[in-house]
Amino acid sequence: MKPKVLVIEDNPANAELMVYLLQSFGYRPLVASDGEAGVALARRERPDLVLCDIQLPGIDGYEVAQRLRSIDALQGVPLVALTALAMMGDDDRILRRGFDGYISKPIDPQSCVAQIRRYLPEDVAVETVATPTAAADATAPAARGATILVLDDTRLNLELTRGLLEPHGYEVLTADTMSDALALARERLPDLVVADVGMACGDGFEFIAALKSDPALRHIRVMFLSSTHWDAQSRSRGLALGAVRYLRRPMDSQLLLDEIRAVLEHQDRGVD
């Protein structure tokens, strides 16, 4: 069963980022936008970890910590503050007020999940969540040094995908526009393109149509990964244009690695 992580955060952008990161690495996120709702959700769901903002509407993070610590069923559940530490001594005050630790804002996507994993009990964190290190032997995908081009107009998505793929030996190229991606494809001839569908300038459908119309590039395989265009019509359109996969984001990191490995293995064998 996936570890449950409760995020108590009133900023929608921060909450969305945390949910994305947690889901991508195999956790089950629970979200509350204020302290009262967070305490009630923790009491009902008994999460494996609580991440709590300090500045919240209504009761603040310190009051949340005090209430959670008074609930017998939640004794031993790690409680981690999400905070922008501004003054010396804030970290000591956070620990004195009932938190086990803190994660500084702004959230760093590259290191956040590793920090979260430190606070989970070892049996929960190791046995239920597939980490890049633990998955390395299972995937072993890039012995030949496959090159993957990632097209996405969201910097966070580019960083997350690079952070997932590079530890497994892939060479990762990134582009945030369709024109840059096509230029990189012509220059480097990647083994695979992982592309978003909905973008500010152009979309994934336009990109794959342009790629497949170029005789020098049409052999390059394209995998779509989208969180917005997830309907039967969009999926059918993407596959009809030549995509080898049409996947929904967010998805478990190990599943994404498995899909990429499968595509590259088929390519090595010359399977269409």
NUTORBA-527154 format. One record per residue (C-alpha): x, z, y. Coordinates in Angstrom, 2 decimals. Each point is the difference from the previous one (the first is absolute). Layout:
east = X, up = Z, north = Y
...
This chain:
east = 0.00, up = 0.00, north = 0.00
east = 1.29, up = -0.86, north = 3.46
east = 1.05, up = 2.98, north = 2.13
east = -2.49, up = 0.72, north = 2.79
east = 1.44, up = 0.31, north = 3.50
east = -2.27, up = 1.23, north = 2.79
east = 0.83, up = -1.36, north = 3.47
east = -1.53, up = 1.94, north = 2.92
east = 0.60, up = -2.24, north = 3.01
east = -2.22, up = -0.86, north = 2.97
east = 1.96, up = -3.07, north = 1.12
east = -1.53, up = -2.98, north = -1.85
east = 3.20, up = -2.07, north = 0.13
east = 2.10, up = 2.82, north = -1.45
east = -2.60, up = 0.73, north = -2.67
east = -0.18, up = -3.68, north = -0.97
east = 3.79, up = -0.18, north = -0.27
east = 0.13, up = 3.07, north = -2.23
east = -2.77, up = -1.33, north = -2.24
east = 1.78, up = -3.33, north = -0.34
east = 3.30, up = 1.63, north = -0.91
east = -1.55, up = 2.41, north = -2.48
east = -2.05, up = -2.65, north = -1.76
east = 2.96, up = -2.38, north = -0.15
east = 2.07, up = 2.60, north = -1.84
east = -2.65, up = 1.06, north = -2.47
east = -1.58, up = 3.03, north = 1.62
east = -3.70, up = 0.62, north = 0.57
east = -0.50, up = 0.73, north = 3.72
east = -2.81, up = 2.14, north = 1.38
east = -0.61, up = -0.05, north = 3.76
east = -1.58, up = 2.37, north = 2.50
east = -0.02, up = -0.57, north = 3.77
east = -0.28, up = 3.65, north = 1.08
east = 1.00, up = 3.43, north = -1.25
east = -3.43, up = 1.24, north = -1.06
east = -0.60, up = -3.12, north = -2.10
east = 3.50, up = 0.27, north = -1.42
east = -0.49, up = 3.56, north = -1.20
east = -3.34, up = -0.89, north = -1.58
east = 1.49, up = -3.05, north = -1.73
east = 2.95, up = 2.02, north = -1.28
east = -2.31, up = 2.64, north = -1.39
east = -2.09, up = -2.63, north = -1.79
east = 2.74, up = -2.36, north = -1.27
east = 2.92, up = 2.41, north = -0.59
east = 2.72, up = -2.49, north = 0.97
east = 3.55, up = 0.13, north = -1.30
east = 1.37, up = -0.11, north = 3.56
east = -1.39, up = 0.35, north = 3.53
east = 1.46, up = -1.85, north = 2.99
east = -1.39, up = 1.43, north = 3.23
east = 0.43, up = -0.96, north = 3.63
east = 0.59, up = 2.94, north = 2.35
east = -2.03, up = -1.30, north = 2.96
east = -3.56, up = -0.44, north = -1.23
east = -3.45, up = 0.10, north = 1.60
east = -1.74, up = 3.33, north = -0.55
east = 2.27, up = 2.27, north = -2.02
east = 3.67, up = -0.97, north = 0.11
east = 2.45, up = -0.43, north = -2.85
east = 1.10, up = 3.64, north = 0.11
east = -3.59, up = 1.19, north = -0.49
east = -0.38, up = -2.53, north = -2.82
east = 3.09, up = 1.46, north = -1.67
east = -1.33, up = 3.55, north = 0.34
east = -3.36, up = -0.94, north = -1.55
east = 1.53, up = -1.98, north = -2.85
east = 2.36, up = 2.85, north = -0.85
east = -3.01, up = 2.33, north = -0.32
east = -1.67, up = -2.14, north = -2.69
east = 0.93, up = 1.27, north = -3.46
east = -0.49, up = -3.38, north = -1.68
east = 2.56, up = -1.57, north = 2.35
east = 2.76, up = 2.53, north = -0.42
east = 3.22, up = -1.87, north = -0.75
east = -1.17, up = -3.31, north = 1.46
east = 2.80, up = -1.24, north = 2.29
east = -0.98, up = -0.30, north = 3.67
east = 2.05, up = -2.32, north = 2.20
east = -0.38, up = -0.43, north = 3.75
east = -0.06, up = -3.39, north = 1.68
east = 1.42, up = 0.55, north = 3.45
east = 2.02, up = -1.41, north = 2.85
east = 2.47, up = 2.85, north = 0.44
east = 0.64, up = 0.31, north = 3.72
east = 1.86, up = 3.27, north = 0.48
east = 2.67, up = 1.94, north = -1.80
east = -1.62, up = 2.68, north = -2.10
east = -3.13, up = -1.97, north = -0.82
east = 1.20, up = -0.50, north = -3.57
east = 0.44, up = 3.76, north = -0.53
east = -3.44, up = 0.68, north = 1.44
east = -1.57, up = -2.54, north = -2.35
east = 1.56, up = 1.66, north = -3.03
east = -1.00, up = 3.48, north = 1.19
east = -3.63, up = -1.09, north = 0.43
east = -0.49, up = -0.89, north = -3.65
east = 1.38, up = -3.51, north = -0.45
east = 2.54, up = -0.83, north = -2.69
east = 1.67, up = -2.64, north = 2.14
east = -0.65, up = -2.78, north = 2.43
east = 0.28, up = -3.74, north = 0.43
east = 0.85, up = -1.18, north = 3.48
east = -1.99, up = -2.58, north = 1.92
east = 0.10, up = -2.88, north = 0.56
east = -0.25, up = -0.57, north = -3.74
east = 2.91, up = -1.96, north = -1.45
east = -1.41, up = -2.22, north = -2.77
east = 3.39, up = -0.29, north = -1.70
east = 0.50, up = 3.74, north = -0.51
east = -3.49, up = 1.52, north = 0.18
east = -0.93, up = -0.32, north = -3.68
east = 3.37, up = 1.40, north = -1.10
east = -0.63, up = 3.01, north = 2.24
east = -3.50, up = 0.44, north = -1.38
east = 1.29, up = -0.12, north = -3.57
east = 2.35, up = 2.91, north = 0.72
east = -2.92, up = 2.34, north = 0.55
east = -1.94, up = -0.87, north = -3.13
east = 0.56, up = 2.02, north = -3.17
east = 2.62, up = -1.77, north = -2.10
east = -2.32, up = -0.71, north = -2.91
east = -2.61, up = -1.53, north = 2.31
east = 2.40, up = -2.07, north = 2.07
east = 2.12, up = -1.34, north = -2.83
east = -2.43, up = -0.51, north = -2.84
east = -2.87, up = -1.63, north = 1.86
east = 1.58, up = -2.05, north = 2.76
east = 2.07, up = -3.09, north = -0.75
east = 3.03, up = 0.10, north = 2.27
east = 2.31, up = -2.96, north = 0.57
east = 2.78, up = 1.81, north = -1.83
east = -2.14, up = 0.90, north = -2.98
east = -1.39, up = -3.51, north = -0.15
east = 3.32, up = -1.79, north = 0.19
east = 0.55, up = -0.29, north = -3.72
east = -3.59, up = -1.06, north = -0.58
east = 0.14, up = -2.83, north = 2.49
east = 3.65, up = -1.13, north = -0.06
east = -1.27, up = -3.07, north = 1.85
east = 2.84, up = -1.21, north = 2.10
east = 3.06, up = -0.39, north = -2.18
east = 0.30, up = -3.56, north = 1.22
east = -0.41, up = 1.02, north = 3.64
east = -3.43, up = -1.43, north = 0.73
east = -0.78, up = -0.62, north = 3.67
east = -3.44, up = 0.96, north = 1.30
east = -1.37, up = -0.98, north = 3.39
east = -2.58, up = 2.40, north = 1.42
east = -2.38, up = -1.31, north = 2.66
east = -2.04, up = 2.58, north = 1.91
east = -0.69, up = 0.55, north = 3.69
east = -0.02, up = 3.79, north = -0.44
east = 3.45, up = 1.55, north = 0.25
east = -0.98, up = 2.94, north = -2.18
east = -1.01, up = -2.28, north = -2.86
east = 3.29, up = -1.87, north = 0.25
east = 1.97, up = 3.26, north = -0.08
east = -1.98, up = 1.39, north = -2.92
east = 0.41, up = -3.15, north = -2.07
east = 3.70, up = -0.23, north = 0.75
east = 0.43, up = 3.67, north = -0.89
east = -1.78, up = -0.55, north = -3.30
east = 1.80, up = -3.19, north = -1.06
east = 3.61, up = 0.43, north = 1.10
east = 0.75, up = 3.02, north = -2.25
east = -0.93, up = -2.25, north = -2.95
east = 2.65, up = -2.57, north = 0.89
east = -2.11, up = -2.58, north = 1.81
east = 1.26, up = -1.70, north = 3.11
east = -2.80, up = 0.36, north = 2.54
east = -0.60, up = -2.32, north = 2.95
east = -2.68, up = 0.90, north = 2.53
east = -2.02, up = -1.96, north = 2.53
east = -2.89, up = 1.04, north = 2.23
east = -1.27, up = -3.48, north = 0.86
east = -0.92, up = -3.04, north = -2.04
east = 2.51, up = -2.21, north = 1.85
east = 2.87, up = 2.44, north = -0.60
east = -0.93, up = 0.26, north = -3.67
east = 0.00, up = -3.77, north = -0.43
east = 3.37, up = -0.26, north = 1.74
east = 1.46, up = 2.70, north = -2.27
east = -1.48, up = -1.68, north = -3.06
east = 1.67, up = -3.29, north = 0.91
east = 3.30, up = 1.72, north = 0.67
east = 0.14, up = 2.35, north = -3.00
east = -2.42, up = -1.43, north = -2.60
east = -1.22, up = 3.42, north = -1.25
east = -1.17, up = 0.54, north = -3.57
east = -3.28, up = 1.51, north = 1.18
east = -1.99, up = 0.56, north = 3.18
east = -2.14, up = 3.12, north = 0.35
east = -2.38, up = -0.75, north = 2.87
east = -2.71, up = 1.77, north = 1.91
east = -3.22, up = -1.97, north = 0.53
east = -1.40, up = 1.18, north = 3.34
east = 2.51, up = -0.26, north = 2.84
east = -0.18, up = -0.21, north = 3.77
east = 1.51, up = -3.49, north = 0.16
east = -1.14, up = -2.20, north = -2.85
east = -0.88, up = 1.33, north = -3.42
east = 1.27, up = -0.05, north = -3.55
east = -2.18, up = -2.96, north = -0.90
east = 1.59, up = -2.13, north = 2.74
east = 3.42, up = 1.14, north = -1.13
east = -0.42, up = -0.91, north = -3.66
east = -1.55, up = -3.35, north = 0.94
east = 3.04, up = -0.79, north = 2.14
east = 2.39, up = 1.21, north = -2.69
east = -1.62, up = -2.04, north = -2.77
east = -0.10, up = -3.14, north = 2.18
east = 3.80, up = 0.01, north = 0.34
east = 1.62, up = -1.68, north = -3.05
east = 3.08, up = 2.22, north = 0.39
east = -2.05, up = 3.20, north = -0.04
east = -3.03, up = -0.66, north = -2.17
east = 1.68, up = 1.50, north = -3.07
east = 0.26, up = 3.43, north = 1.66
east = -2.53, up = 2.43, north = -1.39
east = -2.25, up = 1.97, north = 2.34
east = -1.62, up = 3.36, north = -0.65
east = -2.68, up = 1.21, north = 2.41
east = -0.32, up = 3.70, north = 0.77
east = -2.89, up = 0.86, north = 2.32
east = -2.01, up = 3.02, north = 1.10
east = -2.45, up = -1.90, north = 2.21
east = -0.84, up = -3.28, north = -1.73
east = -1.21, up = 1.43, north = -3.29
east = -3.10, up = -1.96, north = -0.91
east = -0.67, up = -2.52, north = -2.74
east = 0.05, up = -2.95, north = 2.37
east = 3.38, up = 0.89, north = 1.52
east = 1.52, up = 0.65, north = -3.41
east = -1.30, up = -3.29, north = -1.38
east = 1.30, up = -1.84, north = 3.03
east = 3.46, up = 1.53, north = -0.29
east = 0.31, up = -0.81, north = -3.69
east = -1.33, up = -3.52, north = 0.56
east = 2.71, up = -0.57, north = 2.61
east = 2.63, up = 0.87, north = -2.59
east = 0.59, up = 3.76, north = 0.15
east = 1.11, up = 1.49, north = -3.33
east = -1.48, up = 3.44, north = 0.79
east = -2.58, up = 1.34, north = 2.44
east = 0.37, up = 3.77, north = 0.13
east = -1.70, up = 2.75, north = 1.95
east = 1.96, up = 2.31, north = 2.26
east = 0.69, up = 2.85, north = -0.26
east = 1.04, up = -0.05, north = -3.62
east = 2.19, up = 2.21, north = -2.13
east = 3.66, up = -0.85, north = 0.56
east = 0.74, up = -0.28, north = -3.71
east = -2.89, up = -2.41, north = -0.49
east = 1.30, up = -2.19, north = 2.80
east = 3.48, up = 0.00, north = -1.52
east = -1.48, up = -0.95, north = -3.36
east = -1.92, up = -2.90, north = 1.54
east = 3.12, up = -1.29, north = 1.75
east = 2.06, up = 0.29, north = -3.16
east = -2.65, up = -1.89, north = -1.98
east = -0.06, up = -2.84, north = 2.53
east = 3.77, up = -0.30, north = 0.03
east = 0.24, up = 0.12, north = -3.79
east = -2.51, up = -2.83, north = -0.29
east = 2.03, up = -1.94, north = 2.53
east = 3.20, up = 0.54, north = -2.00
east = -1.74, up = -1.38, north = -3.08
east = -1.35, up = -2.95, north = 1.94
east = -3.60, up = 1.08, north = -0.53
east = -2.46, up = -1.22, north = 2.62
